[in-house]
Amino acid sequence: MNHQQRLNALIARVDQVAHQSEGEYSVQWAGASSQAAITELEQALGVRISGSFRDFIVQTGGGGLDSLCISTIPAHGPLGGLGTVHGDTLRYRQGWPAPLPAHLVVIQRSQDDNEPFCLDTSRVQDGENPVVLFYHQSTGRVEPIAASFTAFLEDYLEPYWEDLPE
């Protein structure tokens, strides 16, 4: 299965979670984005986004499962506030003991401002930016998490599948 097929399967499975969990989880997508919106964001942040995260955003705009909500890139107005890749990235680039380096882009942050998951746009391997965890409240250390956005989603959504019927 190629990365687009894996990504499509994950999105379809997330869509089933709300129904199968009897209301325990909710799912909300931002709505399909566009290459133009992603390009506008890239120019504003000074980065280049590659691979399955880009494909995910074009297809869904971001969002997903409420407890693992992916930062959005809206098709109209991609330079938004908190909850968007732009707003979340700017938040972590300032005001912390360890500001977010310019090559990292926040793709998922917690409401409690814990360590954000980021794309490392300084690296592209097999067409993918790896996903890392950034320790902004302490050392500024970057911890590798997954080689691609699709692999990140597969790993971090796995606990939700365990209690649901196939």
Backbone as ProteinMPNN parsed JSONL, in Angstrom:
{"seq_chain_A": "MNHQQRLNALIARVDQVAHQSEGEYSVQWAGASSQAAITELEQALGVRISGSFRDFIVQTGGGGLDSLCISTIPAHGPLGGLGTVHGDTLRYRQGWPAPLPAHLVVIQRSQDDNEPFCLDTSRVQDGENPVVLFYHQSTGRVEPIAASFTAFLEDYLEPYWEDLPE", "coords_chain_A": {"N_chain_A": [[0.846, -1.178, 0.0], [0.648, 2.17, -0.923], [1.705, 5.495, 0.256], [-0.449, 7.303, -0.021], [-2.683, 5.638, -0.16], [-2.496, 4.463, 2.374], [-2.878, 6.749, 3.944], [-5.5, 7.485, 3.132], [-6.888, 5.26, 4.112], [-6.486, 5.6, 6.871], [-7.835, 8.046, 7.338], [-10.455, 7.288, 6.669], [-10.865, 5.395, 8.657], [-10.697, 6.974, 10.983], [-12.977, 8.483, 10.55], [-14.882, 6.578, 11.133], [-14.687, 6.249, 13.865], [-16.207, 7.973, 15.62], [-18.811, 7.046, 15.24], [-18.57, 4.304, 15.971], [-17.666, 4.467, 18.59], [-19.733, 5.147, 20.18], [-20.306, 7.843, 20.824], [-18.193, 8.557, 22.508], [-15.909, 9.641, 21.362], [-15.282, 12.43, 19.2], [-15.257, 13.561, 15.802], [-13.925, 15.882, 13.597], [-13.372, 17.512, 10.624], [-11.515, 20.095, 9.002], [-12.084, 20.767, 6.409], [-11.428, 20.413, 2.951], [-8.277, 21.649, 1.836], [-6.005, 23.672, -0.104], [-3.434, 23.652, -2.653], [-2.539, 26.22, -3.123], [-3.126, 27.544, -0.703], [-1.419, 26.171, 1.037], [1.044, 26.875, -0.085], [1.001, 29.651, 0.397], [1.131, 29.637, 3.205], [3.642, 28.361, 3.522], [5.344, 30.314, 2.432], [4.913, 32.409, 4.241], [5.939, 31.31, 6.614], [8.461, 30.579, 5.864], [9.267, 27.998, 4.991], [9.256, 24.662, 3.511], [6.846, 22.348, 2.898], [6.571, 18.892, 2.69], [5.448, 15.734, 1.297], [3.311, 13.324, 2.977], [1.943, 14.87, 4.893], [1.278, 17.179, 3.546], [-0.416, 16.086, 1.576], [-2.452, 15.128, 3.258], [-3.478, 17.53, 4.302], [-4.444, 18.809, 1.971], [-6.504, 17.081, 1.395], [-8.124, 16.991, 3.773], [-7.873, 19.375, 5.211], [-7.093, 19.473, 7.81], [-7.596, 18.81, 11.356], [-9.702, 16.253, 12.651], [-9.744, 13.541, 14.909], [-10.941, 14.429, 18.079], [-9.23, 14.288, 20.339], [-6.719, 14.101, 19.253], [-6.188, 16.273, 17.502], [-5.287, 17.604, 14.447], [-3.388, 20.377, 13.468], [-4.703, 22.987, 11.406], [-4.804, 24.017, 7.915], [-6.491, 26.249, 6.522], [-8.337, 26.52, 3.455], [-9.152, 29.039, 2.675], [-7.787, 31.835, 3.941], [-5.275, 30.914, 5.217], [-3.436, 31.862, 7.04], [-3.932, 31.86, 9.937], [-5.069, 31.902, 13.405], [-4.633, 30.309, 16.641], [-4.837, 26.774, 16.505], [-4.471, 26.582, 13.84], [-1.877, 25.674, 11.513], [-0.21, 27.84, 11.016], [-0.799, 29.763, 13.136], [-0.305, 28.139, 15.41], [2.399, 27.479, 15.047], [3.641, 30.029, 15.1], [3.041, 30.722, 17.749], [4.696, 28.999, 19.251], [7.16, 29.824, 18.413], [7.884, 31.999, 19.868], [8.373, 33.477, 23.132], [8.967, 31.344, 24.932], [11.025, 29.293, 27.092], [12.673, 27.836, 25.361], [12.553, 28.733, 22.241], [10.73, 27.744, 19.285], [12.58, 26.394, 16.652], [13.161, 27.819, 13.376], [12.882, 25.982, 11.278], [11.081, 24.096, 12.096], [7.666, 23.115, 12.082], [4.606, 23.405, 13.578], [2.341, 20.779, 13.897], [0.555, 19.565, 15.531], [-0.776, 20.472, 18.557], [-1.207, 20.527, 22.093], [-3.993, 21.572, 24.104], [-3.057, 22.4, 26.507], [-0.583, 23.457, 26.085], [1.557, 21.674, 26.032], [4.457, 19.812, 24.917], [4.803, 20.314, 21.46], [3.957, 18.42, 18.499], [5.815, 18.337, 15.555], [6.623, 19.071, 12.1], [9.735, 18.445, 10.657], [11.066, 20.516, 8.628], [13.552, 20.868, 7.593], [14.551, 18.567, 6.713], [14.156, 16.057, 4.274], [13.21, 12.925, 3.451], [12.825, 10.252, 1.327], [10.784, 11.717, 0.135], [9.411, 12.783, 2.289], [8.793, 14.849, 5.167], [10.123, 14.374, 8.363], [8.429, 13.662, 11.498], [8.656, 15.252, 14.608], [9.092, 15.701, 18.175], [9.011, 18.595, 20.096], [10.752, 20.022, 22.726], [9.87, 22.595, 24.219], [9.586, 23.842, 26.687], [11.771, 23.401, 28.206], [14.683, 22.196, 27.433], [14.795, 22.569, 24.674], [15.209, 20.456, 23.109], [14.931, 18.177, 20.366], [13.019, 15.486, 19.571], [13.032, 12.623, 17.62], [10.119, 11.245, 16.132], [8.565, 9.987, 14.066], [9.071, 8.791, 10.707], [7.474, 9.874, 8.791], [4.442, 11.792, 8.222], [2.195, 10.137, 7.876], [3.079, 7.745, 9.112], [3.324, 8.723, 11.724], [0.583, 9.309, 12.313], [-0.48, 6.697, 12.136], [0.824, 5.415, 14.31], [0.059, 7.008, 16.553], [-2.706, 6.935, 16.528], [-3.297, 4.316, 16.975], [-3.982, 3.355, 19.677], [-6.717, 4.048, 19.818], [-7.988, 2.317, 18.112], [-7.88, -0.132, 19.341], [-9.99, -0.681, 21.188], [-12.221, -0.718, 19.627], [-14.623, -2.29, 17.443], [-13.66, -4.257, 14.6]], "CA_chain_A": [[0.0, 0.0, 0.0], [1.458, 3.389, -0.961], [1.383, 6.398, 1.362], [-1.778, 7.888, -0.213], [-3.656, 4.612, 0.223], [-2.43, 4.37, 3.846], [-3.499, 7.96, 4.463], [-6.939, 7.356, 2.896], [-7.405, 4.257, 5.05], [-6.504, 6.21, 8.206], [-8.911, 9.038, 7.374], [-11.715, 6.536, 6.709], [-10.976, 4.76, 9.98], [-11.015, 8.04, 11.931], [-14.381, 8.814, 10.325], [-15.706, 5.545, 11.758], [-14.509, 6.249, 15.313], [-17.329, 8.614, 16.315], [-19.958, 6.135, 15.172], [-18.299, 3.064, 16.694], [-17.351, 4.689, 20.01], [-20.988, 5.515, 20.847], [-20.238, 9.21, 21.331], [-17.026, 8.816, 23.36], [-15.007, 10.487, 20.596], [-15.882, 13.156, 18.084], [-14.367, 13.771, 14.67], [-14.279, 17.058, 12.81], [-12.37, 17.919, 9.645], [-11.604, 21.518, 8.669], [-12.539, 20.911, 5.022], [-10.297, 20.345, 2.024], [-7.489, 22.855, 1.637], [-5.527, 23.791, -1.486], [-1.995, 23.858, -2.828], [-2.293, 27.665, -2.997], [-3.126, 27.875, 0.729], [-0.188, 25.622, 1.603], [2.129, 27.72, -0.586], [0.937, 30.917, 1.147], [1.654, 29.331, 4.535], [5.08, 28.11, 3.392], [6.01, 31.603, 2.239], [4.818, 33.175, 5.494], [6.788, 30.701, 7.639], [9.8, 30.351, 5.332], [9.529, 26.562, 4.99], [8.679, 23.87, 2.412], [6.193, 21.159, 3.448], [6.603, 17.794, 1.725], [4.948, 14.411, 1.614], [1.958, 12.929, 3.364], [1.224, 15.934, 5.596], [0.729, 18.039, 2.482], [-1.544, 15.346, 1.005], [-3.487, 15.104, 4.293], [-4.073, 18.866, 4.382], [-5.228, 19.033, 0.752], [-7.692, 16.234, 1.471], [-8.987, 17.22, 4.943], [-7.661, 20.704, 5.79], [-6.655, 19.306, 9.2], [-8.654, 18.403, 12.28], [-9.738, 14.83, 12.91], [-10.189, 13.066, 16.213], [-10.849, 15.557, 19.017], [-8.107, 14.17, 21.262], [-5.482, 14.196, 18.483], [-6.597, 17.187, 16.438], [-4.156, 18.087, 13.667], [-3.488, 21.798, 13.131], [-5.321, 23.153, 10.091], [-4.409, 25.025, 6.931], [-7.734, 26.51, 5.8], [-8.197, 26.907, 2.047], [-9.32, 30.497, 2.63], [-7.238, 32.384, 5.178], [-4.372, 29.946, 5.838], [-2.587, 32.499, 8.051], [-4.859, 32.057, 11.045], [-4.651, 31.881, 14.802], [-4.446, 29.005, 17.27], [-5.558, 25.704, 15.836], [-3.938, 26.489, 12.479], [-0.422, 25.465, 11.473], [0.407, 29.161, 11.112], [-0.935, 30.298, 14.49], [0.364, 27.268, 16.375], [3.846, 27.615, 14.852], [4.053, 31.344, 15.616], [2.952, 30.677, 19.218], [5.869, 28.327, 19.814], [8.391, 30.507, 18.003], [8.169, 33.134, 20.764], [7.919, 33.482, 24.502], [9.225, 30.129, 25.708], [12.457, 29.139, 27.407], [13.337, 27.368, 24.138], [11.659, 29.014, 21.105], [10.707, 26.794, 18.188], [13.456, 26.752, 15.53], [12.451, 28.237, 12.162], [12.64, 24.867, 10.36], [10.026, 23.232, 12.622], [6.305, 23.595, 11.856], [3.704, 22.693, 14.483], [1.217, 20.106, 13.243], [-0.396, 19.154, 16.563], [-0.428, 20.988, 19.874], [-2.246, 20.279, 23.09], [-4.606, 22.776, 24.659], [-2.274, 22.755, 27.695], [0.721, 23.91, 25.617], [2.633, 20.708, 26.223], [5.366, 19.754, 23.774], [4.088, 20.115, 20.201], [4.472, 17.592, 17.42], [6.201, 19.235, 14.464], [7.342, 18.586, 10.926], [11.086, 18.987, 10.502], [11.138, 20.871, 7.213], [14.946, 20.922, 7.149], [14.904, 17.237, 6.226], [13.218, 15.338, 3.42], [13.723, 11.603, 3.108], [11.793, 9.542, 0.564], [9.708, 12.65, -0.13], [8.685, 13.057, 3.53], [9.373, 15.529, 6.32], [9.872, 13.58, 9.563], [7.7, 14.264, 12.619], [9.465, 15.311, 15.823], [8.512, 16.33, 19.358], [9.894, 19.69, 20.481], [10.688, 20.322, 24.157], [9.962, 24.055, 24.289], [9.54, 24.339, 28.063], [13.012, 23.081, 28.914], [15.983, 22.164, 26.768], [14.745, 22.814, 23.238], [15.573, 19.201, 22.454], [14.045, 17.663, 19.333], [12.993, 14.022, 19.637], [12.41, 12.01, 16.442], [8.917, 10.471, 16.435], [8.194, 9.143, 12.926], [9.718, 9.172, 9.45], [6.5, 10.567, 7.943], [3.189, 12.131, 8.884], [1.347, 8.943, 7.874], [3.568, 6.855, 10.163], [2.933, 9.37, 12.976], [-0.842, 9.056, 12.535], [-0.686, 5.268, 12.404], [1.281, 5.118, 15.665], [-0.659, 7.732, 17.597], [-4.12, 6.565, 16.522], [-3.417, 2.894, 17.298], [-4.763, 3.059, 20.896], [-8.146, 4.243, 19.596], [-8.521, 1.175, 17.38], [-7.856, -1.327, 20.182], [-11.268, -0.935, 21.845], [-13.317, -0.634, 18.677], [-14.758, -3.471, 16.596], [-13.085, -4.134, 13.253]], "C_chain_A": [[0.892, 1.241, 0.0], [0.982, 4.371, 0.112], [0.007, 7.04, 1.201], [-2.868, 6.899, 0.178], [-3.676, 4.444, 1.744], [-3.121, 5.562, 4.484], [-5.02, 7.908, 4.296], [-7.571, 6.367, 3.87], [-7.49, 4.822, 6.471], [-7.647, 7.211, 8.344], [-10.27, 8.335, 7.455], [-11.923, 5.898, 8.076], [-11.305, 5.791, 11.05], [-12.487, 8.428, 11.789], [-15.322, 7.81, 10.996], [-15.677, 5.607, 13.285], [-15.711, 6.828, 16.044], [-18.538, 7.685, 16.355], [-19.738, 4.905, 16.056], [-18.056, 3.268, 18.184], [-18.569, 5.129, 20.816], [-20.883, 6.868, 21.533], [-19.06, 9.528, 22.228], [-16.036, 9.758, 22.678], [-15.786, 11.242, 19.531], [-14.807, 13.409, 17.036], [-14.858, 14.994, 13.91], [-13.096, 17.418, 11.911], [-12.589, 19.387, 9.308], [-12.2, 21.737, 7.284], [-11.33, 21.013, 4.114], [-9.606, 21.696, 1.878], [-7.044, 22.904, 0.178], [-4.016, 23.952, -1.508], [-1.657, 25.335, -2.65], [-2.241, 28.088, -1.533], [-1.848, 27.373, 1.395], [1.008, 26.466, 1.174], [2.161, 29.052, 0.153], [1.491, 30.737, 2.561], [3.167, 29.126, 4.496], [5.85, 29.418, 3.248], [6.01, 32.415, 3.526], [5.759, 32.638, 6.563], [8.213, 30.453, 7.164], [10.219, 28.897, 5.331], [8.966, 25.936, 3.712], [8.152, 22.578, 3.024], [6.111, 20.1, 2.366], [5.82, 16.596, 2.225], [3.52, 14.3, 2.106], [1.223, 13.98, 4.187], [0.569, 16.861, 4.59], [-0.51, 17.371, 1.875], [-2.724, 15.319, 1.973], [-4.226, 16.438, 4.346], [-4.923, 19.166, 3.149], [-6.549, 18.262, 0.846], [-8.645, 16.646, 2.594], [-8.938, 18.647, 5.475], [-7.081, 20.651, 7.184], [-7.84, 18.93, 10.062], [-8.555, 16.926, 12.567], [-10.309, 14.515, 14.272], [-9.95, 14.143, 17.259], [-9.646, 15.476, 19.945], [-6.741, 14.141, 20.561], [-5.781, 15.05, 17.248], [-5.353, 17.76, 15.745], [-4.403, 19.551, 13.299], [-3.918, 21.953, 11.672], [-4.56, 24.136, 9.197], [-5.662, 25.279, 6.105], [-7.481, 26.962, 4.365], [-8.298, 28.415, 1.881], [-8.837, 31.045, 3.962], [-6.302, 31.442, 5.902], [-3.478, 30.536, 6.925], [-3.442, 32.874, 9.258], [-4.211, 31.998, 12.412], [-4.464, 30.469, 15.323], [-5.37, 27.975, 16.631], [-5.148, 25.55, 14.387], [-2.435, 26.229, 12.565], [0.284, 26.807, 11.666], [0.371, 29.692, 12.548], [-0.211, 29.472, 15.531], [1.882, 27.396, 16.274], [4.343, 28.947, 15.406], [4.023, 31.372, 17.148], [4.221, 30.08, 19.833], [7.191, 28.954, 19.38], [8.762, 31.653, 18.946], [7.715, 32.835, 22.187], [8.121, 32.239, 25.334], [10.698, 30.097, 26.087], [13.278, 28.686, 26.196], [12.387, 27.621, 22.97], [11.813, 27.98, 19.992], [11.65, 27.247, 17.076], [12.649, 26.989, 14.251], [12.132, 27.082, 11.213], [11.569, 23.896, 10.864], [8.67, 23.914, 12.433], [5.375, 22.757, 12.724], [2.546, 22.092, 13.687], [0.187, 19.609, 14.254], [0.094, 19.691, 17.892], [-1.559, 20.677, 20.828], [-2.793, 21.607, 23.589], [-3.835, 23.274, 25.881], [-0.876, 23.258, 27.355], [1.858, 22.976, 26.021], [3.472, 20.679, 24.95], [4.591, 19.489, 22.481], [4.78, 19.103, 19.29], [4.685, 18.508, 16.226], [6.723, 18.451, 13.269], [8.719, 19.219, 10.948], [11.288, 19.256, 9.017], [12.563, 21.007, 6.696], [15.389, 19.591, 6.559], [13.776, 16.679, 5.368], [13.875, 14.01, 3.074], [12.584, 10.814, 2.472], [10.561, 10.426, 0.368], [8.931, 13.111, 1.093], [9.492, 13.91, 4.499], [9.108, 14.642, 7.535], [9.087, 14.377, 10.607], [8.577, 14.149, 13.862], [8.626, 15.908, 16.956], [9.502, 17.376, 19.824], [9.673, 20.065, 21.944], [10.929, 21.81, 24.393], [10.038, 24.594, 25.719], [10.832, 24.076, 28.834], [14.23, 23.259, 28.025], [15.969, 22.582, 25.306], [15.14, 21.583, 22.438], [14.502, 18.792, 21.451], [14.155, 16.143, 19.357], [12.325, 13.459, 18.385], [11.224, 11.129, 16.86], [8.579, 9.502, 15.305], [8.845, 9.678, 11.661], [8.783, 9.941, 8.523], [5.269, 10.907, 8.767], [2.267, 10.915, 8.947], [1.783, 7.973, 8.968], [3.228, 7.411, 11.551], [1.465, 9.085, 13.287], [-1.11, 7.601, 12.872], [-0.325, 4.928, 13.844], [0.404, 5.752, 16.735], [-2.156, 7.459, 17.612], [-4.341, 5.112, 16.942], [-4.205, 2.619, 18.583], [-6.275, 3.21, 20.72], [-8.776, 3.05, 18.901], [-8.701, -0.034, 18.297], [-9.214, -1.676, 20.795], [-12.465, -0.899, 20.904], [-13.409, -1.923, 17.847], [-14.15, -3.215, 15.224], [-14.161, -3.863, 12.23]], "O_chain_A": [[1.793, 1.353, 0.831], [-0.012, 4.122, 0.793], [-0.653, 7.301, 2.207], [-3.868, 7.285, 0.784], [-4.744, 4.298, 2.338], [-3.866, 5.408, 5.453], [-5.752, 8.251, 5.224], [-8.661, 6.608, 4.39], [-8.452, 4.555, 7.191], [-8.348, 7.219, 9.355], [-11.135, 8.746, 8.227], [-13.042, 5.872, 8.589], [-12.111, 5.516, 11.939], [-13.167, 8.674, 12.786], [-16.436, 8.165, 11.381], [-16.57, 5.061, 13.933], [-16.19, 6.224, 17.004], [-19.203, 7.559, 17.383], [-20.631, 4.515, 16.807], [-18.223, 2.332, 18.966], [-18.452, 5.446, 22.0], [-21.312, 7.031, 22.676], [-18.929, 10.668, 22.675], [-15.399, 10.577, 23.339], [-16.805, 10.769, 19.028], [-13.616, 13.463, 17.34], [-16.046, 15.127, 13.617], [-11.973, 17.603, 12.38], [-13.722, 19.869, 9.325], [-12.767, 22.798, 7.019], [-10.326, 21.629, 4.47], [-10.253, 22.741, 1.808], [-7.641, 22.25, -0.678], [-3.401, 24.337, -0.514], [-0.611, 25.671, -2.093], [-1.4, 28.905, -1.158], [-1.262, 28.07, 2.222], [1.892, 26.743, 1.985], [3.238, 29.536, 0.502], [2.234, 31.586, 3.054], [3.89, 29.655, 5.34], [6.892, 29.601, 3.877], [7.014, 33.045, 3.859], [6.319, 33.412, 7.339], [9.087, 30.149, 7.975], [11.37, 28.576, 5.627], [8.285, 26.601, 2.932], [8.915, 21.803, 3.6], [5.642, 20.366, 1.259], [5.562, 16.458, 3.42], [2.642, 15.067, 1.712], [-0.008, 13.993, 4.188], [-0.574, 17.278, 4.775], [-1.536, 18.024, 1.685], [-3.871, 15.471, 1.555], [-5.454, 16.471, 4.426], [-6.014, 19.723, 3.275], [-7.591, 18.757, 0.414], [-9.859, 16.652, 2.39], [-9.883, 19.084, 6.133], [-6.622, 21.67, 7.7], [-8.952, 18.753, 9.565], [-7.456, 16.392, 12.713], [-11.254, 15.159, 14.727], [-8.861, 14.714, 17.317], [-9.09, 16.513, 20.306], [-5.71, 14.156, 21.234], [-5.642, 14.6, 16.11], [-4.478, 18.331, 16.397], [-5.498, 19.915, 12.87], [-3.545, 21.153, 10.815], [-3.783, 24.965, 9.671], [-5.884, 24.607, 5.098], [-6.529, 27.693, 4.093], [-7.611, 29.0, 1.044], [-9.421, 30.747, 5.004], [-6.499, 31.181, 7.089], [-2.827, 29.79, 7.657], [-3.645, 34.052, 9.554], [-2.989, 32.038, 12.556], [-4.176, 29.545, 14.562], [-6.512, 28.263, 16.271], [-5.429, 24.527, 13.763], [-1.803, 26.533, 13.577], [1.268, 26.893, 12.402], [1.413, 30.032, 13.107], [0.424, 30.019, 16.432], [2.574, 27.418, 17.291], [5.356, 28.988, 16.105], [4.892, 31.982, 17.771], [4.748, 30.6, 20.817], [8.238, 28.63, 19.941], [9.85, 32.217, 18.828], [6.797, 32.046, 22.413], [7.48, 32.102, 26.376], [11.519, 30.787, 25.482], [14.427, 29.095, 26.025], [11.498, 26.806, 22.723], [12.89, 27.419, 19.789], [11.532, 28.376, 16.6], [11.573, 26.416, 14.077], [11.199, 27.189, 10.417], [11.188, 22.973, 10.145], [8.541, 25.127, 12.6], [5.36, 21.531, 12.615], [1.869, 22.777, 12.921], [-0.934, 19.269, 13.876], [1.217, 19.416, 18.314], [-2.72, 20.575, 20.43], [-2.127, 22.639, 23.5], [-3.949, 24.443, 26.25], [-0.063, 23.463, 28.256], [2.97, 23.416, 26.313], [3.218, 21.44, 24.016], [3.808, 18.542, 22.414], [6.002, 18.95, 19.306], [3.842, 19.352, 15.92], [7.2, 17.325, 13.403], [8.851, 20.411, 11.229], [11.633, 18.359, 8.248], [12.773, 21.234, 5.505], [16.468, 19.491, 5.975], [12.597, 16.814, 5.698], [14.954, 13.971, 2.484], [11.495, 10.729, 3.038], [9.43, 9.944, 0.427], [7.896, 13.762, 0.954], [10.701, 13.734, 4.644], [7.977, 14.196, 7.725], [9.085, 15.608, 10.593], [9.16, 13.1, 14.135], [7.592, 16.534, 16.722], [10.695, 17.096, 19.941], [8.556, 20.384, 22.352], [12.038, 22.231, 24.721], [10.517, 25.709, 25.925], [10.965, 24.487, 29.987], [14.745, 24.369, 27.888], [17.015, 22.916, 24.749], [15.377, 21.663, 21.233], [13.314, 19.032, 21.664], [15.238, 15.583, 19.186], [11.169, 13.782, 18.11], [11.318, 10.365, 17.82], [8.331, 8.323, 15.556], [9.135, 10.869, 11.556], [9.236, 10.587, 7.578], [5.073, 10.384, 9.864], [1.622, 10.687, 9.97], [0.937, 7.433, 9.681], [2.88, 6.649, 12.453], [1.136, 8.667, 14.397], [-1.878, 7.302, 13.787], [-1.078, 4.233, 14.527], [0.047, 5.099, 17.716], [-2.815, 7.728, 18.616], [-5.472, 4.724, 17.235], [-5.039, 1.714, 18.582], [-7.038, 2.548, 21.424], [-9.966, 2.789, 19.074], [-9.574, -0.868, 18.059], [-9.549, -2.855, 20.908], [-13.605, -1.035, 21.348], [-12.395, -2.568, 17.583], [-14.133, -2.08, 14.747], [-13.864, -3.73, 11.043]]}, "name": "protein", "num_of_chains": 1, "seq": "MNHQQRLNALIARVDQVAHQSEGEYSVQWAGASSQAAITELEQALGVRISGSFRDFIVQTGGGGLDSLCISTIPAHGPLGGLGTVHGDTLRYRQGWPAPLPAHLVVIQRSQDDNEPFCLDTSRVQDGENPVVLFYHQSTGRVEPIAASFTAFLEDYLEPYWEDLPE"}
